Amino acid sequence: MKKILSSILLLQFAAFTFSQTWVSNPANSQIGFTISNLMVSHVTGHFKQFEVRVITLKPDYSDATINVSARIESINTGIVKRDTHLKSDAFFDALKYPTLVFKSTSLKNVKANEYELSGNLTMHGITKPIVLVVVWENKNQSNKKESAVFIIKGHLNRSDFDIGKKYPGVSIGNEVTISATIELMPIKR
């Protein structure tokens, strides 16, 4: 019994010792999106305020839990009038639903530095599963500033989240392309 208890305590201590929390560096990170507009052009935008937090025990991130939150009020397409409309109850309803949240459920290595990231996205009060492609671009340890850079891509349907339901797919596309570059830095204890 003592051996079992000692083993459990040792495993818990090892997990605590080697676990690392990483957080996005706002200066070198962005979460963006693209959607078709009137079947002629595309609108791109991004969120100015967001945080990506990763907790992992392994240096290859294979066991990582990933949480993302973005402030809807920070949406930016470069046109103030459009941004105001997107924040209104016709689309995101930023007053009622101020954040979007992604929580990972699994991270699977597909090949070399490419992963499949599955998780639940909550947006506009609705939670749906989504799958993203993640490419681990590099890990930097120069200048004593450790960081890791990831490129993330994926798609979702805005209608799954009841966003802009008064606007059919002809005027505004239904499929939204997600593209992000995230530089993570470890939080030192």
N, C-alpha and C positions, 0 to 999 in steps of 0.2 A: 504494500500500500504506500509506504514511504517513497519507493522508487517511482511509482506512478505519479504521485503528487509532485515529486521533485522534477520529473520529466515535464509535466504540465507547466509548472512554474518556469522551468528553463525555456520551454518553447514560447511562452508568453513574453519572457524577458528578451529572447532573441527577436521576436517579432517587433517589440517596442524599439529595440536597439537599431535594427536595420530598416525600419519603416521610414519612408521619406515622403514629405508633402511638398508638392511642387505647385506653384501658382503662376498664372500668366503675367508676363511683363507687358504692360499696356503700351509702352513705347515701340515695341517690336511685334505686336500682335494685332490681328483684325479679324472680325467676323462679318462676312459680307453675303449678299444675296443678289440674284438676278431673276427677273420675271419679264415675260413678254408683255408688250403694251400695244393694243389695237392691231395685233398680228403683223405689225410693221417694224417696230423697234423693240428695244429692251431697256428696262429700267434697272439700274444697279444701285445698291445702297449698302449701308453697314450700320452697326451699332457702335456708338462712341463709348458707351459704358457697359462693360461686361467683365466677368471674371471666370477663369477656368482654374479648377482646383483638382489636382491629381494626387492620389495616395497610392503608393506602391511599396512592396517589400522587395521586389526584384529589380535589378539594374536594367533588364530588357523590357520593363513595363508590362510584361505579360499578365500580371495579376492586378493591374491598375484599376482603381475605381475613379471614375471621372465625373465631375459635376461642373456644369456650365450654367451661369445665370447672366441674363442681359436685361438692361432697363429699356423697356419699350419707348419711354420718353426720349431716349437718346438716338432713335432711328434717324438716319441722315441719308437722303438721296440727292442732296445738292440743291433742292428746290424747296424753300420754306413752305410754300402753299401746299405742295404735295405731302410733305412731312406732316404738316398739321392735319391733313385729311387722313393720312395713314394712322395717326394717333387717335383719331375720333372713333366714335362707336360704330361707324360704317365699316371699319376695318379692325384694328387691334384693340380699341377701347382701352387706352392706356390708363385712364382713371380707375376703371374697374379691375383691369388685369395689368398691373404695372411691370411685371417681369415675365420673361420666358425662362424655362428651366429645363435642362437636359440632365438626366441621371443615367449613367451607363449600367447595363446589365451583363455585358460580356465584351471582351476584347480578344479576338482570335488572330494569331499570326497567319497570314495567307501565304506570303513568300517574302524572303529576305527582310526588307524593312517596311513591308506593307501589312496593314492590319484591317480587320473588319470590326468596326465598333457598333455594337447594338445597344440601344437604350430607349428610354421613354422621354419624349418631348412633351412638356406641358406649355401650352400657349393658348391664350384666349379662353382659359378655363377648361380646356380639353386636353387630355393626355392620350398620346398615341405612340406606338413603337416606331422607331425609325432605324435605319442601318446606314452607316457612313463609312467611307473609305479613308483610312488614315495612313499617311506615309511619314515615317520617322526620317526626317531629312538629315539631321546631324546632332551630335552632342559635342558641345564646346567646353573645354576646360582651360582656355587661354586666359591670361591676365587674372588668374585665380577667381574668375567669375564663371561658375558652372551653369550651363544652360542646355536645353534640348529644344529643337525646333520640329514642329509637326505641321504637315499640310493636310487639311481635311476637306473632303468633297462629298456631296450627296444631294438628294432630291427629296422634296416633300410636296404634297398637294395642299394648297391653302384651304380648299373646301373641306378637307378632313378636320380642320380646326375652326370652321365657320367664319373664316376671315374674308370679308368683302363679299358676303353671300348675295348681295344685291347686284353684283357685277358679274355677269356671265363670263365664261372662258373666252368668248370672242373679243370682249373689250379688254379684259386683263387675263393673262394666262393663268391656268390653274397650277401648273408645275413651277415650283420655285427651286432654283439651283442654289445650293449652299456652298460657299467656298470660304475657307478660313486658313490663316497662317497663325500659329500659336507658338510663341517662344515661352517655354516654362523655365522658371528658376526655382531652386530648392529653398524652402524656408528653413533657415538655420535655427537649431534649438540652442 
